[in-house]
Amino acid sequence: MNKFIIIALVGLACLALSEASKCSPVMCKMFCKNGFQRDANGCEVCKCNQCPQQQCRMFCKNGFQKNANGCEICKCNECPQRQCRMRCPNGFEQDKNGCQICQCKEVAPMF
């Protein structure tokens, strides 16, 4: 009886490994803070995951704070929102308090 259980467990482990090996590693030249999206087979594709939709039941005059991944959290910003008349493809720099300033972020070199 125990031999049968061990054989069944080994078979399931091998099946799980063969399923996982169907996905090739994602070779994208981009960084996704929230990870990559997955296709119908569960394999990662070169598209970034969106931030999860927050269900905050409060109003924040200056918008919501963001976590380390850039996703909004249910805490109000202490900073006023700036209306910078410039376009910055990588977003804006922040001051010592974490408030946006009208200066573009520089792109970090990719190696």
HELIX and SHEET records of a PDB file:
HELIX    1   1 ASN A    2  ALA A   20  1                                  19    
SHEET    1   A 2 PHE A  36  ARG A  38  0                                        
SHEET    2   A 2 GLU A  44  CYS A  48 -1                                        
SHEET    1   B 2 PHE A  64  LYS A  66  0                                        
SHEET    2   B 2 GLU A  72  CYS A  76 -1                                        
SHEET    1   C 2 PHE A  92  GLN A  94  0                                        
SHEET    2   C 2 GLN A 100  CYS A 104 -1                                        
END                                                                             
